[in-house]
Amino acid sequence: MTNGNIIENKEGFYSIWITNATGMPSPFYKELLKRNTTLIYIGIATKSLSTRLYQQELQHQNPATFFRSLGAVLGYRPEPGSLYGKTNQNNYTFSSENTRRIIEWIDGNLEISFHYCPINSRSFESTLIKKYKPIFNLKHNPESFLLLKELRSDCRQIAKNQKLVTLFYRSTPLGISSFCSLLFRPRKPYHTVSQRIILYHNVSIFRVHNLNIP
């Protein structure tokens, strides 16, 4: 199956892994090497893994923390002033074209794992984050990566029209940083994220990646 159809509308946990850490901009690549991991994010779906993980985190059909973080890390920025007048001043988005590029990057560079289980409390999510310290998790993470926090703040300020230039990345016509653009070298992934979903399901996928779920 493709297009996320293999993921059911069940609650549970998920984790996101990068298949090749060199696909990340240098500061993040070095931090992953330092931490000796390819795990970059742990999340929870209190209603539907299909909605939260696939539609939001991987396809950005609705606001999602991981997708916004990834876009910021890859050097993409929201349209200036795009949050003006909106109630939520944190959920910045990217243009349709940049969203498409981020999704293409996800398909070529990430793997996902998920575990169906009843969600009686969000405390277990924080326990996993505290234990494994994924680089894209900021909340509950004792080793949260400051650069990610600053990049997300940069995006929010641009979307609020409070900042018209980026702090850390020099813009290019592609909307990504100059050094980051070098990482978009053509390469054919063995599986897209949608296809990989078939390979990673239920509790076994967490154990494949050494995340122990009772």
N, C-alpha and C positions, 0 to 999 in steps of 0.2 A: 504494500500500500504506500501511497505518497500523500503529500499535503497534510500530514499530521493525522490522518484518519485512524491510525493505529492507536493513538492516545485516546483513552476513554474519558467520559465526563465523570470522573471520580476524583475524590480528594486524595492528597498525598504530598510527597516531597519530591524534589528534583535537584539534580546537580548538572552543571555545565562545565565541560572540559575543553581545552584547546589541544588540537592534535599535533601542532608544531609550534612551540613557544616562540620561535623566530618570526612567526607571523605577527607578533605584537611589536609596537613601537619599542625602541631600545630600553627606556626606563622600566617598562612592564616586563619585558623579556628578561632583563637582569634580575628583577625582583622575583620572578618565577624560578629562575635558576637558583637564586639564593634560598628560596623556600623549598626547593627540590620537589616541585609539584606541577601538574598541569591542570589541577582543579582551579577554576576561577570564580565559581558562584554556586551557592546553595539557596534554594527557595522553597516556598510552601504554597500549595494551592488548597485553600479551605473549602472550595466548592468544586472546581473542575480543573484537572491537569491539562485537558485539551484547551480550555480557554486561557488559563494563566500561562502555562509553559509555551504552548505552540502559538496561539493567536496573538498573545501579548508580548512575551519575552523574545520570541524568535521572528515574528512577523510584524509586530508593532501595530496591530489593528486597533489597539487601545493603549493608553499610557502604561508603560512598564519600566521598572527601575533598571533592569539589566540592559535593555536595549538602549535606553538613554545614556547609560554609562559607557557602553561599548562605542556608541557613536561619538561621544566626547573623546574617548581614548584614541579613536582612529582619526581624529582631527576634524570631524564634521561639526558644524555649528547650526543652531536654529536661526530662522529668519529674525532679524532685529525687530523687536517690538511685537513678536507673535503672541506673547502672553498678555498684551495690553487689554485691560478690561475683563479678563477672565478671573473667575473666582479662585481657582487653583493657580498659584503663582510659581509652582515648582515643576509641573508636568510639561516641560518644553517638548517640542517635537521637531522633526527635521522635514525638509521639503520632500516631495514625493520621489524625486530623482535620487536624493541622498539616502532616503529610506531604502529604495531599491538596491543601491550599492552596498549598504550595510547588510541587507539580507543576503546578497550574493556572497559577501565576505563570510557571513555566518555559515552558509552552505558549504563553503570550501575549507573552513578552518575549525569548526566546533563539533563536538559530540555531546549528546545529552543522555542522562540516565534518570529514571524515575521509579518511584515506589508507591503503589497504591496502599493507603492505609487510612483508617479513621483519624481525623484531626480533633482530638479532645482538648488540646492546648497548643499554643504557639511556642511554648517553652522549649520543646524538643528541637525546633528550628534553631533557636539561639544557642542551645547546647552544641549542636553540630557545628555552627559557625565559630563558636569559641574554641572548639577542639581542632578544626581543620583550617581555620583562618583564610578562607578564600579571598583572593586579592580584590575581587569586585564587590565583596560584601563590606559595607561600611558600618552598619548598625550591628551591635553585639560583637564586633570583631576587635579583640585586644591588640591586633596588629594591623589595623585599618591603614590603607595606603594613602598618605596625605595628598599625593599628586592627583589621585582620582577625585578626591573631595574638592580640590581646587579647580579641576577641569569641569566638574559638574556645576560648581558655583559660577564659573566663567560663562557656561551655557545659559544658566538662569538669568544672569545679568544682561546678556545679549538679548534674550527673549523678552526681558522687561524693558528693553531699550535703554538700559543703564550703562551699556558698554558696547562700543562698536568695533573694537579690535580684540583679538584673543590674547590671553596672557602667554600661553606656552607654545602655540603653534602659529607659524606664518601661513596665511591662507594661500591656496593655489586655485586655479580654475576648477579643479575637481572638488574643491571644498575640503581637502585634506592637507595635512602638513607636508612640507617638502620632503622630509625624510620618510614620512609614512607612505608617501606615494610610491616610493621604491619597493614597498612591501606588496604592492598590488601587481606583482609579476604574474603573467599568465601561468596557470597551472590547473590541471584537471583533477578535481577531487575524486577519490575512489567511490565515495558515496556522498550524496547531499545529506543535509541534516534530516530531511524528510525520509530518505531511504535508510539512514542510520537508525532511525527510531525503531525499525523492525528488529534491529540487533540488540537493543538495550531496553528491557522491560522488566517490570516487577522487581522484587527484592534482589535478584541475582546481580543486577547491574550495579547496585551500590557496592556489593561485595567484590565484583570484578575490579572496581576502583578502590578497594580497601576502605570504603565507608561502611562501618558496621551498623546495621539496623537490627535491633532486637526482633 
